[in-house]
Amino acid sequence: MITDCHIHIEPIELMKPQALALIKGKRANFDEIAGYSQSPAAFLKYLDRCGVDRAVLINYVAPEVIGLTSAVNQFVADYTRHDPRRLISCGSVHPRHTTNIMADVEHILRLGIRMIKIHPPHQLLFPNDYLNGVKELEIIYRAAEANGIPVMFHTGTSIFPGARNKYGDPIYLDDVAVDFPKLKIVLAHGGRPLWMNTAFFLLRRHPNMYLDISGIPPKALLTYFPRLDEIAHKTLFGTDWPSPGVEDVGQNLEEFKTLPIRDEMRAQILSKTAASLWPE
């Protein structure tokens, strides 16, 4: 079961015009892509053409930078209900955009959200800001830890207008892993292109920390992580499609398959790590 752990199927009507323009870019097929956000059946046919069995659909609350509100949680819960075996929901609670953090966390738990996304450069906070008074983050982490729900953190840079890249350094997740030792933490993008060494250190230090290789061109993966074999057992294949620079899920998958790595490593990254986080 090949799983793409990082695909953006979101309610595009909520996006800010400048964010949407960056995603749209020069894509001749943007209308087709936009249509997938309205039709799970059409999107699943696209996954079939790409050779992908399952996809984690990334949604998060970031009104200042992207425009997305807490409505994304109901959206992704409804969308994945079409085929919960193949479509895995990722939602969000924004610590600074909640009036009742306990109610909001309980809501996404009731919706059956299977992963929580924290995007520091877009949500404009550090992952360890619970140490600086943002207690809402602690509540989110404790709920995820208690319920066995992974939390994905964007690590690395972002080119979206309004993003603040100082928040993308993964070193702040060292505190999170120490303070919440049973929390399953996914480092989206492995800190690329500035902090890959930091990400690699953290992945080797913390047993419940995982690497998501989305947003990394497959041909650059072994340059960014030359000792990938040491962390393959906790590495997840992902594309970040249709983010800028990621043209096609199938093309990305085929390029990954050509990497000079052992077959068991390839199977681990494409399928087995995801199966351990999101069992069928």
SEMI-199180 format. One record per residue (C-alpha): residue number from 1; chain; x, y, z. Coordinates in nm, 3 decimals, m for minus. Layout:
! residues N
<tikol = NUM	tiza = A	east = X	north = Y	up = Z> .
...
//
This chain:
! residues 280
<tikol = 1	tiza = A	east = 0.000	north = 0.000	up = 0.000> .
<tikol = 2	tiza = A	east = 0.193	north = 0.302	up = m0.126> .
<tikol = 3	tiza = A	east = 0.103	north = 0.607	up = 0.081> .
<tikol = 4	tiza = A	east = 0.164	north = 0.972	up = 0.000> .
<tikol = 5	tiza = A	east = 0.171	north = 1.126	up = 0.346> .
<tikol = 6	tiza = A	east = 0.149	north = 1.488	up = 0.230> .
<tikol = 7	tiza = A	east = m0.105	north = 1.602	up = m0.030> .
<tikol = 8	tiza = A	east = m0.291	north = 1.932	up = m0.010> .
<tikol = 9	tiza = A	east = m0.659	north = 1.879	up = m0.078> .
<tikol = 10	tiza = A	east = m0.812	north = 2.187	up = 0.084> .
<tikol = 11	tiza = A	east = m1.112	north = 2.418	up = 0.044> .
<tikol = 12	tiza = A	east = m0.945	north = 2.651	up = m0.206> .
<tikol = 13	tiza = A	east = m1.230	north = 2.901	up = m0.186> .
<tikol = 14	tiza = A	east = m1.097	north = 2.998	up = 0.157> .
<tikol = 15	tiza = A	east = m0.747	north = 3.076	up = 0.034> .
<tikol = 16	tiza = A	east = m0.609	north = 3.427	up = 0.007> .
<tikol = 17	tiza = A	east = m0.567	north = 3.539	up = m0.355> .
<tikol = 18	tiza = A	east = m0.188	north = 3.574	up = m0.324> .
<tikol = 19	tiza = A	east = m0.153	north = 3.225	up = m0.177> .
<tikol = 20	tiza = A	east = m0.375	north = 3.074	up = m0.443> .
<tikol = 21	tiza = A	east = m0.182	north = 3.257	up = m0.717> .
<tikol = 22	tiza = A	east = 0.143	north = 3.102	up = m0.596> .
<tikol = 23	tiza = A	east = m0.005	north = 2.751	up = m0.610> .
<tikol = 24	tiza = A	east = m0.167	north = 2.818	up = m0.946> .
<tikol = 25	tiza = A	east = 0.154	north = 2.948	up = m1.099> .
<tikol = 26	tiza = A	east = 0.177	north = 2.846	up = m1.464> .
<tikol = 27	tiza = A	east = m0.016	north = 2.521	up = m1.424> .
<tikol = 28	tiza = A	east = m0.220	north = 2.457	up = m1.737> .
<tikol = 29	tiza = A	east = m0.426	north = 2.197	up = m1.546> .
<tikol = 30	tiza = A	east = m0.509	north = 2.406	up = m1.241> .
<tikol = 31	tiza = A	east = m0.884	north = 2.378	up = m1.301> .
<tikol = 32	tiza = A	east = m0.850	north = 2.000	up = m1.293> .
<tikol = 33	tiza = A	east = m0.657	north = 2.022	up = m0.965> .
<tikol = 34	tiza = A	east = m0.916	north = 2.259	up = m0.819> .
<tikol = 35	tiza = A	east = m1.185	north = 2.012	up = m0.915> .
<tikol = 36	tiza = A	east = m1.027	north = 1.745	up = m0.699> .
<tikol = 37	tiza = A	east = m1.108	north = 1.951	up = m0.390> .
<tikol = 38	tiza = A	east = m1.476	north = 1.910	up = m0.481> .
<tikol = 39	tiza = A	east = m1.473	north = 1.545	up = m0.586> .
<tikol = 40	tiza = A	east = m1.310	north = 1.266	up = m0.383> .
<tikol = 41	tiza = A	east = m1.403	north = 1.020	up = m0.658> .
<tikol = 42	tiza = A	east = m1.211	north = 1.220	up = m0.920> .
<tikol = 43	tiza = A	east = m0.915	north = 1.257	up = m0.686> .
<tikol = 44	tiza = A	east = m0.904	north = 0.883	up = m0.620> .
<tikol = 45	tiza = A	east = m0.892	north = 0.822	up = m0.996> .
<tikol = 46	tiza = A	east = m0.594	north = 1.058	up = m1.009> .
<tikol = 47	tiza = A	east = m0.422	north = 0.858	up = m0.734> .
<tikol = 48	tiza = A	east = m0.490	north = 0.540	up = m0.930> .
<tikol = 49	tiza = A	east = m0.322	north = 0.689	up = m1.238> .
<tikol = 50	tiza = A	east = m0.023	north = 0.783	up = m1.021> .
<tikol = 51	tiza = A	east = 0.010	north = 0.440	up = m0.863> .
<tikol = 52	tiza = A	east = m0.068	north = 0.563	up = m0.510> .
<tikol = 53	tiza = A	east = m0.298	north = 0.364	up = m0.282> .
<tikol = 54	tiza = A	east = m0.350	north = 0.604	up = 0.010> .
<tikol = 55	tiza = A	east = m0.304	north = 0.975	up = 0.075> .
<tikol = 56	tiza = A	east = m0.294	north = 1.191	up = 0.385> .
<tikol = 57	tiza = A	east = m0.483	north = 1.513	up = 0.309> .
<tikol = 58	tiza = A	east = m0.310	north = 1.805	up = 0.480> .
<tikol = 59	tiza = A	east = m0.531	north = 2.081	up = 0.620> .
<tikol = 60	tiza = A	east = m0.439	north = 2.343	up = 0.877> .
<tikol = 61	tiza = A	east = m0.565	north = 2.673	up = 1.014> .
<tikol = 62	tiza = A	east = m0.359	north = 2.971	up = 0.897> .
<tikol = 63	tiza = A	east = m0.581	north = 3.275	up = 0.837> .
<tikol = 64	tiza = A	east = m0.300	north = 3.534	up = 0.827> .
<tikol = 65	tiza = A	east = m0.085	north = 3.368	up = 0.560> .
<tikol = 66	tiza = A	east = m0.300	north = 3.119	up = 0.366> .
<tikol = 67	tiza = A	east = m0.651	north = 3.223	up = 0.462> .
<tikol = 68	tiza = A	east = m0.764	north = 2.881	up = 0.586> .
<tikol = 69	tiza = A	east = m0.992	north = 2.879	up = 0.890> .
<tikol = 70	tiza = A	east = m1.110	north = 2.607	up = 1.128> .
<tikol = 71	tiza = A	east = m1.367	north = 2.514	up = 0.862> .
<tikol = 72	tiza = A	east = m1.093	north = 2.293	up = 0.713> .
<tikol = 73	tiza = A	east = m1.159	north = 2.031	up = 0.982> .
<tikol = 74	tiza = A	east = m1.518	north = 1.965	up = 0.881> .
<tikol = 75	tiza = A	east = m1.413	north = 1.981	up = 0.516> .
<tikol = 76	tiza = A	east = m1.146	north = 1.712	up = 0.544> .
<tikol = 77	tiza = A	east = m1.361	north = 1.493	up = 0.771> .
<tikol = 78	tiza = A	east = m1.644	north = 1.500	up = 0.515> .
<tikol = 79	tiza = A	east = m1.408	north = 1.451	up = 0.222> .
<tikol = 80	tiza = A	east = m1.227	north = 1.147	up = 0.361> .
<tikol = 81	tiza = A	east = m1.556	north = 0.984	up = 0.457> .
<tikol = 82	tiza = A	east = m1.591	north = 0.897	up = 0.087> .
<tikol = 83	tiza = A	east = m1.320	north = 0.630	up = 0.130> .
<tikol = 84	tiza = A	east = m1.161	north = 0.630	up = 0.476> .
<tikol = 85	tiza = A	east = m0.941	north = 0.333	up = 0.384> .
<tikol = 86	tiza = A	east = m0.759	north = 0.534	up = 0.116> .
<tikol = 87	tiza = A	east = m0.808	north = 0.893	up = 0.233> .
<tikol = 88	tiza = A	east = m0.658	north = 0.993	up = 0.569> .
<tikol = 89	tiza = A	east = m0.762	north = 1.318	up = 0.734> .
<tikol = 90	tiza = A	east = m0.524	north = 1.580	up = 0.872> .
<tikol = 91	tiza = A	east = m0.672	north = 1.881	up = 1.051> .
<tikol = 92	tiza = A	east = m0.568	north = 2.155	up = 1.284> .
<tikol = 93	tiza = A	east = m0.632	north = 2.381	up = 1.579> .
<tikol = 94	tiza = A	east = m0.462	north = 2.719	up = 1.575> .
<tikol = 95	tiza = A	east = m0.348	north = 2.810	up = 1.930> .
<tikol = 96	tiza = A	east = m0.398	north = 3.183	up = 1.867> .
<tikol = 97	tiza = A	east = m0.733	north = 3.151	up = 1.691> .
<tikol = 98	tiza = A	east = m0.940	north = 2.964	up = 1.944> .
<tikol = 99	tiza = A	east = m1.175	north = 3.091	up = 2.213> .
<tikol = 100	tiza = A	east = m1.218	north = 2.748	up = 2.370> .
<tikol = 101	tiza = A	east = m0.920	north = 2.523	up = 2.311> .
<tikol = 102	tiza = A	east = m1.070	north = 2.224	up = 2.491> .
<tikol = 103	tiza = A	east = m1.387	north = 2.239	up = 2.282> .
<tikol = 104	tiza = A	east = m1.191	north = 2.275	up = 1.960> .
<tikol = 105	tiza = A	east = m0.967	north = 1.981	up = 2.039> .
<tikol = 106	tiza = A	east = m1.265	north = 1.767	up = 2.137> .
<tikol = 107	tiza = A	east = m1.432	north = 1.865	up = 1.808> .
<tikol = 108	tiza = A	east = m1.149	north = 1.736	up = 1.589> .
<tikol = 109	tiza = A	east = m1.133	north = 1.418	up = 1.798> .
<tikol = 110	tiza = A	east = m1.506	north = 1.364	up = 1.740> .
<tikol = 111	tiza = A	east = m1.453	north = 1.419	up = 1.368> .
<tikol = 112	tiza = A	east = m1.202	north = 1.135	up = 1.367> .
<tikol = 113	tiza = A	east = m0.912	north = 1.348	up = 1.245> .
<tikol = 114	tiza = A	east = m0.611	north = 1.114	up = 1.212> .
<tikol = 115	tiza = A	east = m0.330	north = 1.369	up = 1.222> .
<tikol = 116	tiza = A	east = m0.288	north = 1.728	up = 1.345> .
<tikol = 117	tiza = A	east = m0.083	north = 1.981	up = 1.150> .
<tikol = 118	tiza = A	east = 0.115	north = 2.263	up = 1.308> .
<tikol = 119	tiza = A	east = 0.270	north = 2.502	up = 1.054> .
<tikol = 120	tiza = A	east = 0.498	north = 2.739	up = 1.248> .
<tikol = 121	tiza = A	east = 0.598	north = 2.970	up = 0.955> .
<tikol = 122	tiza = A	east = 0.231	north = 3.010	up = 0.857> .
<tikol = 123	tiza = A	east = 0.080	north = 3.007	up = 1.206> .
<tikol = 124	tiza = A	east = 0.351	north = 3.247	up = 1.323> .
<tikol = 125	tiza = A	east = 0.468	north = 3.067	up = 1.636> .
<tikol = 126	tiza = A	east = 0.741	north = 2.838	up = 1.760> .
<tikol = 127	tiza = A	east = 0.647	north = 2.474	up = 1.825> .
<tikol = 128	tiza = A	east = 0.766	north = 2.508	up = 2.186> .
<tikol = 129	tiza = A	east = 0.579	north = 2.832	up = 2.261> .
<tikol = 130	tiza = A	east = 0.389	north = 2.648	up = 2.533> .
<tikol = 131	tiza = A	east = 0.703	north = 2.733	up = 2.734> .
<tikol = 132	tiza = A	east = 0.632	north = 3.101	up = 2.665> .
<tikol = 133	tiza = A	east = 0.269	north = 3.120	up = 2.770> .
<tikol = 134	tiza = A	east = 0.089	north = 2.964	up = 2.472> .
<tikol = 135	tiza = A	east = m0.068	north = 2.692	up = 2.685> .
<tikol = 136	tiza = A	east = m0.306	north = 2.601	up = 2.404> .
<tikol = 137	tiza = A	east = m0.017	north = 2.421	up = 2.235> .
<tikol = 138	tiza = A	east = 0.035	north = 2.204	up = 2.541> .
<tikol = 139	tiza = A	east = m0.332	north = 2.106	up = 2.538> .
<tikol = 140	tiza = A	east = m0.311	north = 2.011	up = 2.170> .
<tikol = 141	tiza = A	east = 0.000	north = 1.800	up = 2.226> .
<tikol = 142	tiza = A	east = m0.137	north = 1.626	up = 2.533> .
<tikol = 143	tiza = A	east = m0.461	north = 1.538	up = 2.354> .
<tikol = 144	tiza = A	east = m0.271	north = 1.403	up = 2.052> .
<tikol = 145	tiza = A	east = m0.035	north = 1.208	up = 2.277> .
<tikol = 146	tiza = A	east = m0.321	north = 1.056	up = 2.478> .
<tikol = 147	tiza = A	east = m0.514	north = 0.956	up = 2.165> .
<tikol = 148	tiza = A	east = m0.218	north = 0.829	up = 1.963> .
<tikol = 149	tiza = A	east = m0.264	north = 1.091	up = 1.692> .
<tikol = 150	tiza = A	east = 0.055	north = 1.204	up = 1.514> .
<tikol = 151	tiza = A	east = 0.132	north = 1.574	up = 1.495> .
<tikol = 152	tiza = A	east = 0.300	north = 1.694	up = 1.177> .
<tikol = 153	tiza = A	east = 0.515	north = 2.007	up = 1.192> .
<tikol = 154	tiza = A	east = 0.625	north = 2.203	up = 0.889> .
<tikol = 155	tiza = A	east = 1.002	north = 2.235	up = 0.914> .
<tikol = 156	tiza = A	east = 1.211	north = 2.434	up = 0.672> .
<tikol = 157	tiza = A	east = 1.132	north = 2.740	up = 0.469> .
<tikol = 158	tiza = A	east = 0.816	north = 2.869	up = 0.301> .
<tikol = 159	tiza = A	east = 0.788	north = 3.111	up = 0.010> .
<tikol = 160	tiza = A	east = 0.424	north = 3.205	up = 0.066> .
<tikol = 161	tiza = A	east = 0.365	north = 3.580	up = 0.118> .
<tikol = 162	tiza = A	east = 0.362	north = 3.661	up = 0.488> .
<tikol = 163	tiza = A	east = 0.540	north = 3.342	up = 0.600> .
<tikol = 164	tiza = A	east = 0.808	north = 3.396	up = 0.866> .
<tikol = 165	tiza = A	east = 1.086	north = 3.145	up = 0.822> .
<tikol = 166	tiza = A	east = 1.251	north = 3.187	up = 1.161> .
<tikol = 167	tiza = A	east = 0.976	north = 2.958	up = 1.291> .
<tikol = 168	tiza = A	east = 1.078	north = 2.677	up = 1.054> .
<tikol = 169	tiza = A	east = 1.394	north = 2.567	up = 1.237> .
<tikol = 170	tiza = A	east = 1.324	north = 2.213	up = 1.367> .
<tikol = 171	tiza = A	east = 1.548	north = 2.256	up = 1.673> .
<tikol = 172	tiza = A	east = 1.247	north = 2.383	up = 1.871> .
<tikol = 173	tiza = A	east = 1.093	north = 2.038	up = 1.835> .
<tikol = 174	tiza = A	east = 1.363	north = 1.901	up = 2.062> .
<tikol = 175	tiza = A	east = 1.171	north = 2.055	up = 2.353> .
<tikol = 176	tiza = A	east = 0.843	north = 1.908	up = 2.228> .
<tikol = 177	tiza = A	east = 0.990	north = 1.558	up = 2.201> .
<tikol = 178	tiza = A	east = 1.144	north = 1.584	up = 2.549> .
<tikol = 179	tiza = A	east = 0.830	north = 1.719	up = 2.715> .
<tikol = 180	tiza = A	east = 0.587	north = 1.487	up = 2.534> .
<tikol = 181	tiza = A	east = 0.788	north = 1.164	up = 2.495> .
<tikol = 182	tiza = A	east = 0.497	north = 0.953	up = 2.368> .
<tikol = 183	tiza = A	east = 0.384	north = 1.206	up = 2.108> .
<tikol = 184	tiza = A	east = 0.435	north = 1.091	up = 1.750> .
<tikol = 185	tiza = A	east = 0.606	north = 1.382	up = 1.573> .
<tikol = 186	tiza = A	east = 0.639	north = 1.408	up = 1.195> .
<tikol = 187	tiza = A	east = 0.899	north = 1.650	up = 1.056> .
<tikol = 188	tiza = A	east = 0.748	north = 1.759	up = 0.726> .
<tikol = 189	tiza = A	east = 1.013	north = 1.835	up = 0.462> .
<tikol = 190	tiza = A	east = 1.305	north = 1.745	up = 0.688> .
<tikol = 191	tiza = A	east = 1.401	north = 2.108	up = 0.751> .
<tikol = 192	tiza = A	east = 1.488	north = 2.168	up = 0.388> .
<tikol = 193	tiza = A	east = 1.679	north = 2.353	up = 0.252> .
<tikol = 194	tiza = A	east = 1.853	north = 2.501	up = 0.559> .
<tikol = 195	tiza = A	east = 1.821	north = 2.263	up = 0.854> .
<tikol = 196	tiza = A	east = 1.856	north = 1.905	up = 0.729> .
<tikol = 197	tiza = A	east = 2.144	north = 1.827	up = 0.968> .
<tikol = 198	tiza = A	east = 1.934	north = 1.945	up = 1.262> .
<tikol = 199	tiza = A	east = 1.644	north = 1.730	up = 1.146> .
<tikol = 200	tiza = A	east = 1.869	north = 1.425	up = 1.108> .
<tikol = 201	tiza = A	east = 2.008	north = 1.470	up = 1.459> .
<tikol = 202	tiza = A	east = 1.657	north = 1.498	up = 1.606> .
<tikol = 203	tiza = A	east = 1.535	north = 1.193	up = 1.416> .
<tikol = 204	tiza = A	east = 1.818	north = 0.983	up = 1.555> .
<tikol = 205	tiza = A	east = 1.775	north = 1.118	up = 1.907> .
<tikol = 206	tiza = A	east = 1.399	north = 1.081	up = 1.954> .
<tikol = 207	tiza = A	east = 1.233	north = 0.741	up = 1.900> .
<tikol = 208	tiza = A	east = 0.887	north = 0.884	up = 1.823> .
<tikol = 209	tiza = A	east = 1.003	north = 1.134	up = 1.561> .
<tikol = 210	tiza = A	east = 0.950	north = 1.067	up = 1.190> .
<tikol = 211	tiza = A	east = 1.072	north = 1.220	up = 0.864> .
<tikol = 212	tiza = A	east = 0.834	north = 1.325	up = 0.587> .
<tikol = 213	tiza = A	east = 1.033	north = 1.368	up = 0.263> .
<tikol = 214	tiza = A	east = 0.765	north = 1.571	up = 0.084> .
<tikol = 215	tiza = A	east = 0.878	north = 1.889	up = m0.083> .
<tikol = 216	tiza = A	east = 1.227	north = 1.745	up = m0.136> .
<tikol = 217	tiza = A	east = 1.301	north = 1.672	up = m0.503> .
<tikol = 218	tiza = A	east = 1.367	north = 1.296	up = m0.510> .
<tikol = 219	tiza = A	east = 1.695	north = 1.349	up = m0.696> .
<tikol = 220	tiza = A	east = 1.814	north = 1.565	up = m0.403> .
<tikol = 221	tiza = A	east = 1.702	north = 1.332	up = m0.124> .
<tikol = 222	tiza = A	east = 2.030	north = 1.145	up = m0.080> .
<tikol = 223	tiza = A	east = 2.222	north = 1.472	up = m0.097> .
<tikol = 224	tiza = A	east = 2.008	north = 1.616	up = 0.180> .
<tikol = 225	tiza = A	east = 2.008	north = 1.290	up = 0.382> .
<tikol = 226	tiza = A	east = 2.316	north = 1.086	up = 0.278> .
<tikol = 227	tiza = A	east = 2.263	north = 0.856	up = 0.578> .
<tikol = 228	tiza = A	east = 1.900	north = 0.789	up = 0.493> .
<tikol = 229	tiza = A	east = 1.949	north = 0.420	up = 0.565> .
<tikol = 230	tiza = A	east = 1.986	north = 0.501	up = 0.936> .
<tikol = 231	tiza = A	east = 1.639	north = 0.658	up = 0.953> .
<tikol = 232	tiza = A	east = 1.456	north = 0.468	up = 0.677> .
<tikol = 233	tiza = A	east = 1.252	north = 0.281	up = 0.940> .
<tikol = 234	tiza = A	east = 1.092	north = 0.612	up = 1.040> .
<tikol = 235	tiza = A	east = 1.076	north = 0.783	up = 0.699> .
<tikol = 236	tiza = A	east = 0.756	north = 0.855	up = 0.508> .
<tikol = 237	tiza = A	east = 0.712	north = 0.910	up = 0.136> .
<tikol = 238	tiza = A	east = 0.524	north = 1.228	up = 0.049> .
<tikol = 239	tiza = A	east = 0.506	north = 1.479	up = m0.235> .
<tikol = 240	tiza = A	east = 0.354	north = 1.808	up = m0.104> .
<tikol = 241	tiza = A	east = 0.152	north = 1.820	up = m0.427> .
<tikol = 242	tiza = A	east = 0.025	north = 2.060	up = m0.565> .
<tikol = 243	tiza = A	east = 0.256	north = 2.302	up = m0.385> .
<tikol = 244	tiza = A	east = 0.489	north = 2.518	up = m0.597> .
<tikol = 245	tiza = A	east = 0.756	north = 2.308	up = m0.766> .
<tikol = 246	tiza = A	east = 0.570	north = 1.977	up = m0.728> .
<tikol = 247	tiza = A	east = 0.424	north = 1.910	up = m1.069> .
<tikol = 248	tiza = A	east = 0.275	north = 1.563	up = m1.039> .
<tikol = 249	tiza = A	east = 0.240	north = 1.290	up = m0.777> .
<tikol = 250	tiza = A	east = 0.311	north = 1.010	up = m1.023> .
<tikol = 251	tiza = A	east = 0.623	north = 1.176	up = m1.159> .
<tikol = 252	tiza = A	east = 0.753	north = 1.230	up = m0.807> .
<tikol = 253	tiza = A	east = 0.687	north = 0.867	up = m0.718> .
<tikol = 254	tiza = A	east = 0.864	north = 0.735	up = m1.028> .
<tikol = 255	tiza = A	east = 1.168	north = 0.953	up = m0.957> .
<tikol = 256	tiza = A	east = 1.181	north = 0.821	up = m0.602> .
<tikol = 257	tiza = A	east = 1.168	north = 0.462	up = m0.727> .
<tikol = 258	tiza = A	east = 1.485	north = 0.520	up = m0.933> .
<tikol = 259	tiza = A	east = 1.696	north = 0.615	up = m0.630> .
<tikol = 260	tiza = A	east = 1.990	north = 0.380	up = m0.564> .
<tikol = 261	tiza = A	east = 1.860	north = 0.242	up = m0.235> .
<tikol = 262	tiza = A	east = 1.789	north = m0.112	up = m0.117> .
<tikol = 263	tiza = A	east = 1.448	north = m0.260	up = m0.203> .
<tikol = 264	tiza = A	east = 1.361	north = m0.305	up = 0.164> .
<tikol = 265	tiza = A	east = 1.436	north = 0.063	up = 0.230> .
<tikol = 266	tiza = A	east = 1.217	north = 0.162	up = m0.062> .
<tikol = 267	tiza = A	east = 0.928	north = m0.052	up = 0.065> .
<tikol = 268	tiza = A	east = 0.971	north = 0.086	up = 0.417> .
<tikol = 269	tiza = A	east = 0.953	north = 0.447	up = 0.301> .
<tikol = 270	tiza = A	east = 0.672	north = 0.397	up = 0.050> .
<tikol = 271	tiza = A	east = 0.448	north = 0.178	up = 0.264> .
<tikol = 272	tiza = A	east = 0.556	north = 0.033	up = 0.596> .
<tikol = 273	tiza = A	east = 0.624	north = 0.347	up = 0.800> .
<tikol = 274	tiza = A	east = 0.285	north = 0.491	up = 0.704> .
<tikol = 275	tiza = A	east = 0.114	north = 0.163	up = 0.788> .
<tikol = 276	tiza = A	east = 0.260	north = 0.184	up = 1.139> .
<tikol = 277	tiza = A	east = 0.123	north = 0.537	up = 1.190> .
<tikol = 278	tiza = A	east = m0.213	north = 0.488	up = 1.018> .
<tikol = 279	tiza = A	east = m0.312	north = 0.120	up = 1.024> .
<tikol = 280	tiza = A	east = m0.587	north = 0.022	up = 0.783> .
//
